[in-house]
């Protein structure tokens, strides 16, 4: 797969690779795709839970549990 980027975006990605400790542009792009996939999966699970009607009472504690789960599920390495 080849991806063409305008010069400003290419420069941005190359700087992020250097700054973020990635070994290549491909590694950086793979990380972005993984994160997008994880986000879509989490969104699908949340929607399925909402549609199931089996959430119980929606409280601040429920949201904190969801945040804690998301923190465990999503990798710590974040593109900047």
Helices and strands as residue ranges (DSSP letters): H 7-20, H 25-52, H 60-73
